[in-house]
Amino acid sequence: MSFLPIAASVPVVVAGATMLIPSGGKNHLFVVVYNPRVVNGVQKVLLVPFETIIPKCDNSCLISAGEHSFINHSSYMGYPHARSELLNHVVQCLSNGSYGASYPPVSNGLLARIQSGYSSTKRVPRFIKSDWP
């Protein structure tokens, strides 16, 4: 009797997906802002972290506690800390456990606000904004 190997599931990286990523000595929840796309000939994904509200934070997209199951206090989107990462790298990190993938996606309404905030903020690093206008 022969058996077919069970295929490992490949993480789905699409707009609205969330993942825990080590950053600054802690794990931060990041959201995929737009579906992956080709940037300079390679597939990339735009990730932006949720951050705790601090004085003078970017108020382009404020998040209330409970708007996502992970968010338990007032937060904002950390557009200054946006990352444009290789899609293959993100998938590999999700697959090997370096990035945590057991979090639900953001709602469609919250995703629309995050995308709107990205479009309106002046705090996205220039090299990111040039790849993700």
Secondary structure as the mmCIF struct_conf table of DSSP 4:
data_model
#
loop_
_struct_conf.conf_type_id
_struct_conf.id
_struct_conf.beg_label_comp_id
_struct_conf.beg_label_asym_id
_struct_conf.beg_label_seq_id
_struct_conf.end_label_comp_id
_struct_conf.end_label_asym_id
_struct_conf.end_label_seq_id
HELX_LH_PP_P HELX_LH_PP_P1 LEU A 4 VAL A 12
TURN_TY1_P TURN_TY1_P1 ALA A 15 GLY A 16
STRN STRN1 THR A 18 SER A 23
TURN_TY1_P TURN_TY1_P2 GLY A 24 GLY A 25
STRN STRN2 LYS A 26 VAL A 32
BEND BEND1 TYR A 34 TYR A 34
STRN STRN3 ARG A 37 VAL A 39
TURN_TY1_P TURN_TY1_P3 ASN A 40 GLY A 41
STRN STRN4 VAL A 42 THR A 52
TURN_TY1_P TURN_TY1_P4 PRO A 55 LYS A 56
BEND BEND2 SER A 60 CYS A 61
STRN STRN5 LEU A 62 ILE A 63
TURN_TY1_P TURN_TY1_P5 ALA A 65 GLY A 66
BEND BEND3 GLU A 67 HIS A 68
TURN_TY1_P TURN_TY1_P6 SER A 69 PHE A 70
BEND BEND4 HIS A 73 HIS A 73
STRN STRN6 SER A 75 MET A 77
HELX_RH_3T_P HELX_RH_3T_P1 TYR A 79 HIS A 81
STRN STRN7 ARG A 83 LEU A 86
HELX_RH_AL_P HELX_RH_AL_P1 LEU A 87 ASN A 96
TURN_TY1_P TURN_TY1_P7 GLY A 97 GLY A 97
BEND BEND5 SER A 98 TYR A 99
STRN STRN8 GLY A 100 GLY A 100
BEND BEND6 TYR A 103 TYR A 103
HELX_LH_PP_P HELX_LH_PP_P2 PRO A 104 SER A 107
HELX_RH_AL_P HELX_RH_AL_P2 ASN A 108 SER A 120
BEND BEND7 LYS A 122 LYS A 122
BEND BEND8 VAL A 124 VAL A 124
HELX_RH_AL_P HELX_RH_AL_P3 ARG A 126 ASP A 131
#
